[in-house]
Amino acid sequence: MGAYGLALAALNGDPLHEAHETLLNTRPTAINLKVGLDAVISTAPDPGAMLDAAIAHDDVEVTADRTIGRHGADLFMHGSRVLTQCNAGRMAAQDWGTATSPI
């Protein structure tokens, strides 16, 4: 999701290094956030290319989350209780979430 924020910063003419750092600092331990931000910033300063990079990153993340869900679902028995630690849902990882995908 942060990848789209960085592309939006480019469209708005905001300082890209500052936007990259601000977005990264929202979740400093989130590897997928850093990967997405780095992919988008590598196409700077072209806002169109940055948006394309954000969309491509989003597609990869959604595919990965679906795969996690398919494999992880086999690990749960009907009626299982699940506790996740940290933000593992849609706000952290778009569409499916990571830890929440198998649920």
C-alpha positions, 0 to 999 in steps of 0.5 A: 500500500505504501508503494501507491503512496510514494507514486502519489507523492510523485504525482503531487510533486512532493519530495520523493526521498522524504516521502519514501522515508516517511512511509518506510517509518510507518512500519520499519520492520515490514520487509514487503513495505520496503521492497515495494517502496524501493521498487517504486523509487527506482523508477523515479522521477516519472510518476507514470512509471512509479505508478506502474511499479506500485501496481506490479508490486501490488500484484506480486504481493496479492499472489504471494498472499493467496499462495500463503493462504492455500498452503496455510489453510491445510494447517488449521482444523475446523474450529481452530482459534487463531491469534496473530501478532502485529498487523497481519491483515488487509492494512498491512498486506493488501487484499488477503493479508499474510497471516490472515490469508489462511483463515 
